[in-house]
Amino acid sequence: MTPGRTAPRWLGLGLALLATLVVTPTARGDIRLPPGFTAHVYVTGEGFGGPEGPRGRGIPSTSTLAVDQTGALYLARTGRRYSGGEFEYLTAVYRIPPGGARLTPQTQARFFHGPPLVNAQVSGDREGRDVFVTTFDRDRRVGVVYRLAEGRTTFLAGGTPADPTRPPLLVQPEGVASGPSGDIYVADRERGVVVRLDGDGRLLDNVRVTRPRALAVDETGALWIGSDGSADAPWQAGPGAILRMGPQGEPQVVLQGPLAQALAPGPAGLMFVADRQGAEVFALTAQGARTSLARFTDGDAPRGLTFVPVTPETRAAGIAGDLLVSVIRSSTFQLNEIVRIAGPFADLPGRTIPAPPTR
């Protein structure tokens, strides 16, 4: 693919951005955006699903994503973290080159990155320097954090303790974020803590939070935490909470109510939130003011998001600073697409989404 060519043309999906700034994929819902923003499908697939499950356009269930400094997109094929049963827990992480991709069951292996892992999820930092993978073994009740660097997957923390009398450091690690000093934060949803590790994976301290899942560090070094609150699983209604913690402080509630499926630090100090239950992506200030970026219709909903870091490589690919969102189509969580949103994110506050056209 020629660097800089837009993903929709390469994917051949025939998607159009309407004059009312509504993205209307065939037989699917709309994505409504404020003026000045555009959205296109970036990663999709065909032929996935099975005789007992839905078939349609999209890739297998993908709830977490991260982008490195080269613009490569990492997607975790979600296993079963929140429900038991006879499921396939071992899945490989996808690595998608800049420009996007269209996958099929026959071609997907060329995008696999690293060995299959148990219930893997991926996270990244603001600059794309670090990409992390967490795993969760439901049966053994133990979790692990890995770091992806220079094409290799290396162990960072967690696993079964050498001393069988000691509890594991991590049980159900979810989101991971790194701070400006090199410290690494890990949300352990089962234990109800966010642990802070040094760069070598040694425990420094922790803070208690009810069912933490999503983490992000903003440009000031403050840690943002998405708490599932009373929800046992991400498809439940909550209520949840979004908290913010300064380097020397305690977590403070910024917004009560939404369950943050994912958090992504953006420009101008804004934190972008994927609200699956609200079918919305919105921006949030440290003072709790929110502005809607994208609203989804007809059963579509966001479940993960990340910004592409601004580097020479991502500028050459034409994706620097764009927002990538994992989208559930028509309430079918088993098949997802990655949508790329571009626009003046720093100027989002004060803009409003136009009302839908009269039908």
NORVEN-V307739 format. One record per residue. N is the residue number from 1. PSI is psi in whole degrees, -180 to 180 (none if undefined). Layout:
n/psi
N/PSI
N/PSI
This chain:
n/psi
1/135
2/127
3/139
4/-17
5/141
6/144
7/-42
8/-38
9/-41
10/-36
11/-21
12/37
13/-12
14/34
15/144
16/143
17/113
18/164
19/-26
20/13
21/45
22/126
23/123
24/82
25/149
26/129
27/26
28/175
29/176
30/157
31/113
32/130
33/157
34/165
35/141
36/-7
37/148
38/159
39/140
40/152
41/131
42/-40
43/130
44/-175
45/168
46/146
47/0
48/163
49/180
50/179
51/-25
52/2
53/175
54/148
55/146
56/-168
57/131
58/173
59/161
60/148
61/116
62/108
63/-15
64/148
65/155
66/153
67/134
68/-177
69/-20
70/-9
71/1
72/136
73/128
74/130
75/131
76/121
77/100
78/132
79/-140
80/87
81/-22
82/1
83/145
84/-174
85/-176
86/91
87/165
88/106
89/-26
90/117
91/153
92/155
93/136
94/143
95/113
96/127
97/162
98/137
99/-15
100/-176
101/162
102/115
103/153
104/165
105/-27
106/-27
107/-10
108/-28
109/-29
110/-15
111/-3
112/142
113/113
114/179
115/161
116/141
117/162
118/114
119/53
120/145
121/150
122/152
123/157
124/171
125/179
126/-36
127/-4
128/12
129/-39
130/135
131/128
132/152
133/132
134/147
135/157
136/114
137/104
138/-39
139/-42
140/-10
141/58
142/144
143/163
144/147
145/129
146/157
147/133
148/120
149/133
150/41
151/5
152/149
153/116
154/145
155/139
156/-51
157/161
158/-157
159/-178
160/126
161/147
162/-33
163/112
164/-14
165/-11
166/142
167/156
168/150
169/-40
170/136
171/-60
172/74
173/136
174/-106
175/151
176/141
177/149
178/141
179/171
180/-25
181/-1
182/-5
183/152
184/130
185/137
186/127
187/118
188/101
189/-40
190/-41
191/-16
192/40
193/156
194/116
195/148
196/125
197/156
198/179
199/-17
200/4
201/9
202/140
203/130
204/-53
205/-176
206/165
207/141
208/133
209/138
210/118
211/62
212/144
213/-57
214/140
215/150
216/150
217/127
218/-177
219/-16
220/-6
221/2
222/144
223/129
224/141
225/128
226/116
227/135
228/-7
229/-122
230/-2
231/126
232/-25
233/156
234/-16
235/-2
236/168
237/-17
238/-143
239/155
240/-164
241/153
242/124
243/159
244/137
245/122
246/169
247/-33
248/12
249/-169
250/156
251/132
252/137
253/126
254/-40
255/130
256/139
257/-69
258/147
259/113
260/106
261/-33
262/155
263/140
264/115
265/129
266/-169
267/166
268/27
269/10
270/143
271/126
272/137
273/132
274/112
275/95
276/-45
277/-34
278/-3
279/50
280/148
281/126
282/159
283/144
284/134
285/166
286/-20
287/-1
288/5
289/134
290/148
291/130
292/133
293/-46
294/135
295/138
296/150
297/170
298/40
299/-3
300/150
301/149
302/146
303/-11
304/155
305/156
306/147
307/145
308/126
309/154
310/108
311/166
312/-36
313/-43
314/-29
315/-43
316/-32
317/-9
318/23
319/4
320/130
321/1
322/161
323/126
324/131
325/130
326/125
327/129
328/130
329/127
330/42
331/15
332/91
333/-18
334/-19
335/128
336/160
337/154
338/123
339/138
340/122
341/132
342/150
343/-176
344/75
345/-36
346/-24
347/11
348/-46
349/132
350/-17
351/150
352/152
353/130
354/152
355/148
356/149
357/150
358/131
359/none
